[in-house]
């Protein structure tokens, strides 16, 4: 019986093999027949085609499918023939192709050679195992029994180790990468089936200072850069990061790095900071320090003649101006503080070469005189030539213009109140400010302007705002950032850290910790500077209201016979239209201790009929008692005497009458307007909007 069973099995196997060979041979014969028939048809010029049976068609399809399957298997392509990623035979894939739906497996991102090697290895293992079982079934089963157990144990142990080691990666994937991937689908325009890890390279320690995040971008670059940056910052809860975009080549990407923060505080009392202040150039005052203890400053001669400070309430606007102005005055600059709030810069009281204008009438006059001085300097620079020293046109002038929003409104109201028939609609003070902004660097005149909302309307037009190449923003809104520095995107998040600001210069933003100088330190540093250059005075300005043509201005330099140490500017005539000639202007600039006094001292111009009479050679100065009775009935004589002793802004005497000092009426009126009021009085006019 055993021999018969073996014989039967052998016969069955032979019959099976014979049938297989017969089928293969039949198929090959049919293929050969068809090829011959096709050849005969071509030779006979397209004769009658041979009819094909249904079996022949199926055999052809199966053979073709088998050939395609073997080709895909060995080439590493998808077995169903659908290409899902941009992977090639040698490079791994990074993107899911457009139009692909459904889930895309990990193997679809592998290069073709890896997939082909894995398939061939798997088929070899299966084929080898089958051959071993065919030849020696008992030994093969025994080997699988022991080897399979050992392999299963190793796989289990390896899986546990991998699960423990990659627990942080799974959490990173679940909490950060997947949500970011879902939020970037629309901004980047990528298919939803894209594997997040294929283009989002986010380390587990992405919040560390030295961490780097890389995001591969679509080659077509059809995405919104700002939207992508904002989404990355929001979904990863990042603060203080910089974006480096690379668009060229076949693999565009963006790198996100954490920006190192500036120091927590920078104070002038620190010896190291004070040493830095002493080392910076005269034209480039120190603003503060950024990350890495790097100096942040602006060169008023080479980079930006004017500085715009925009900050919300409590943003440190006055501190920034105080820091810059005190350094400039330390090096001999003359300061003009136009402060309608009256108390923003108390540090400047008594500082040499500083004129403090608190009253709107004095601010109006100061701007007109500064505009005339700028015209004189333009003509002087033209006569000196290109090779001359810029300081020959005069000492540096720095104008601190506080709260431009409220000041411009008040200048407009003031001009509407004093102008007469035939006068221009626009205030000449506003025109003078525009001229100063356009002159700037060539005449060594610099405007430090403060605004809570630096709109083009508040500054007199968009062209005036463009003169501020340096812009400092603190406690800003997103709207303010887009309005003032739209070229810097994405906008860094505003912070309420005291003294922290963004200094934007040349299209680059520098997060800066502004140097803090107290009132006493600023006053002491300004007073301790180099000896001031000869004072520039504006001896005479004849003005008639009306449209002004700067080309008609005539500027001549004329030495003063009364004060040999003073360089005077005489006969500066500005044609402002018909009809009204005003009195001479006062010296430019004047000290904060008060304008020059005496019969020969230059005098101050008034802006309209409401101004008090100015001192002339025929006018008699007044004693304090006469001034109290005629000019200041609301003040007591004792208050005037106390102010003369303690108020640093009280004017100097013109002469004496017996043992009593006498003062010019115009100087007394100006002092009364600009003096700091008591707590019981209101320092501002009604209807002022400081928002």
Secondary structure, 3 states (H helix, E strand, C coil): CHHHHHHHHHHHHHHHHHHHHHHHHHHHHHHHHHHHHHHHHHHCCCCCCCCCCHHHHHHHHHHHHHHHHHHHHHHCCCCCCCCCECCCCCCCCCCECCCCCCCCCHHHHCCHHHHHHHHHHHHHHHHHHHHHHHHCHHHHHHHHHHHHHHHHHHHHHHHHHHHHHCHHHHHHHHHHHHHHHHHHHHHHCCCCCCCHHHHEECCCCCCCCCCEEEEECCCCCCCCHHHHHHHHHHHCCCCCEEEEEECCCCCCEEEEEECCCCCCCEECCCHHHHHHHHHCCCCCCEEEEEHHHEEEECCCCCCCCCEEEEECCCCCHHHHHHHHHHHHHHCCCEEEEECCCCCCCHHHCCCCCEEEECCHHHHHHHHHHHHHHHHHHHHHHHHHCCCCCHHHHCCCEEEEECCHHHHHHHHHHHHHHHCCCCCCCCCHHHHHHHHHHHHHHHHCEEEEEEECCCCHHHHCCHHHHCCCCEEEEECCCHHHHHHHCCCCCCCCCCCCCCCEEEEEECCEEEEEEEEECCHHHHHHHHHCCCCCCCCEEECCEEEECCCCCHHHCEEEECCCCCCCCCEEEEEEEEECCCCCCCCCCCCCCCECCECCCCCCCCCCCCCCCCCCCCCCCCCCCEEHHHHHHHCCCCCCHHHHHHHHHHCCCCCCCCEEECCEEEECHHHHHHHHHHCCCCCCCCCCCCCCCCC
